Amino acid sequence: MAPDRWLPLLGTIFLIGAIFRVQFLTTLSATLAVIIAITSWWRDRSLESVRYSRKPYYWRAFPGERVPLTIEVENDKALPLSWLRLEDPWPFAVGPEEQDQLAPSHLPDQGFLTNVFNLRWFETKRRSYSLLFRRRGVYPVGPVRMQSGDIFGMYERGISIGRAEYLTVFPELLPIETLDLPERDPFGDQRSRRRIFEDPNQPMGVRDYRPEDGFRRVHWPATARTGELQVKVYQPTAARVAVVCMNASTFQRHWEGVYPDLLERLISVSATLANHFIEEGYQVGLISNSSLAHSDRPFNIPPGRSPRQLGRLLGALAGVTPLVMVPFESFLIREMPKIPYGASLLVVTAITPPELIDTLLRLKRRGRGIRLLSLSPLAPPSIPGIPISHLPFEDAHPAFFETQATSR
């Protein structure tokens, strides 16, 4: 019962005691009123200046890794806390190594990391756990629910503080030998480790037209000024650029659903490729027709070679959801203008419908370097000029074989 509910009753008892000169009633009612006032004041200020923080050693890790976690709570005021209860929502996928340390919740994949403290004035306490990162994904943790009250335990107060923080579990990396990539020529058209090409994003001037020049190179304003055909000259570059293009569709028709195990394999292969080519000195980018966690659109990470690029790529793949936003063929065509002309494309897919084959042939005719990595249980058809690595998904369900066969 709220403290103010008692005050009319205590006031009545006090008046009766004063009128009839019953000292016991007046003393009792006054004492209880003082106690209620103190406990009410204590309760209202119990959670002021209380700070809670999670301090994992790493916020991102790979599946199977164990990460130390420190929970820290600080009472930064002169008022002590006889008890403080903390309930922190925590996903089982990144929970403590001993799962019974999480109290059950109404959600099947989440529990509560519960702690009870008693804190003196200006005191800080810590507790340590060992987290086990179990499954790929981006997982929110928090906000924490705090409960405390007065020193007599008569009343309590609860609030939620802070905001959700995110723990990231990267995709599992596979041995690069399992991807069937030629060591010297992964894209089938490289003659040296430093291939020279012209970057259409960096024009440097114009020159006279030659018969071998394509129509798209014509510089029309310069042609109009000079009266003779002029073509654009681009800055030559020797940068090696690879873009991983992941088709997140596991069935040809989206309404057929999602094959979760196959999607995880697609993500692992894409992560392995990104890691390998970063180590080989490439500028690596990533595009996919899937959406990221807490997003509703496909993503495109431009090629880069900064120290943080690999973390960006793996973090994006960690957040991939089964939701496919757009057919992969149309998405690939739409994103091509954003990809440097000399970039080599690593197309990772579980299905190879005719529409995808036609799209890859169109890109090949436009001078794009392409390699197809197919995870389909059935061997994909050969595509002229495009090397193919067939990496059949061995754990595929028999129904998936039937779907792939009927889609051809």
BELZI-V516275 format. One record per helix or strand of 2 or more residues. SS is the DSSP state (H for helix, E for strand). FROM is the first residue (numbers start at 1). TO is the last residue. If there is no record, write none. Layout:
BEGIN
SS:FROM:TO
SS:FROM:TO
END
This chain:
BEGIN
H:4:19
H:23:45
E:50:56
E:60:62
E:66:75
E:81:91
H:92:94
H:99:101
E:102:104
E:110:119
E:123:132
E:137:141
E:144:149
E:156:161
E:165:170
H:176:179
E:197:208
H:215:217
H:220:226
E:230:237
E:241:246
H:254:256
H:260:279
E:283:288
E:290:292
E:299:304
H:309:318
E:320:324
H:328:338
E:344:349
H:354:365
E:369:374
E:386:390
H:398:406
END
